[in-house]
Amino acid sequence: MKKEMKIVLPFYKIAYAVSFVVILSVIRAVVFTYEIGLSIEPPFAMLTAVFCADTYVQEITSNRSEVQRLYQIKKRIYSIIQRLMIQGTFLLLLAVLGYGLFFAFQKPITHPVTESEILQFITCFGAIVVTIFFWGILANTLSMLFRNMWMGIGSSLLIWVATNSTGGDKLFGAWNLFSYSFRDIENTADITWLYGKGLCICIGLILLLALPKIVRKRG
């Protein structure tokens, strides 16, 4: 675990991720507390994609892939999953920190028609967990397919732009990857946005199941 942590959490990645969250909480103005979750989710999706894109391809760029091929496929898959979990946990803790920093810097107020502050935080936390899970696995998978981190990031960015938009909201509706961000804030009884998060989980699990085949074919 310590070895994997050193590989996937070097100082420069921690530094730019923390800086990103601090800057976001300072420059992204919010008036009401419900806007915090909406301000965090889309940027964190892209941060996660950039952060996790090199989860496995760094073995290729550092010429360690030949050694990796000597290991059993189960051990290689376990290593990838372990690295994704380490990065995901770090990013989730960072998201919680960012949520608190919005209160510190922006001092938002509670909108009269939204849920309680605790419920808003729990909802945001759940949405961010799924967002980090999906975009981390997506970026890693695309990077492995292309055997290039930047291609993985670029492909993830295209998907991000297509879904994190008014057009994406109209096209996909409740099934949008960013359904949480586009949900009807004033209609707290409407939980159809969970469809989009459910879709993220399903796609993420499919990509995880496809990992062994991808590793065998792409090294």
Buried (B, 14 or more C-beta within 10 A) or exposed (E): EEEBBEBBBEEEBEEEBBEBBBEBBEEBEBEBBBBBBBBBBBBBBBBBBBBBBBBBBBBBEEEEBEEBEEEEEEEBBEBBBBBBBBBBEBBBEBBBEBBEBBBEBBEBEEBEEBBEEEEBBEBBBEBBBBBBBBBBBBBBBBBBBBBBBEBBBBBBBEBBEBBBBEEBBEEBBBBBBBBBBBBEBEEBEEEEBBBBBBBBEEBBEEBBEBBBEBBEEBB
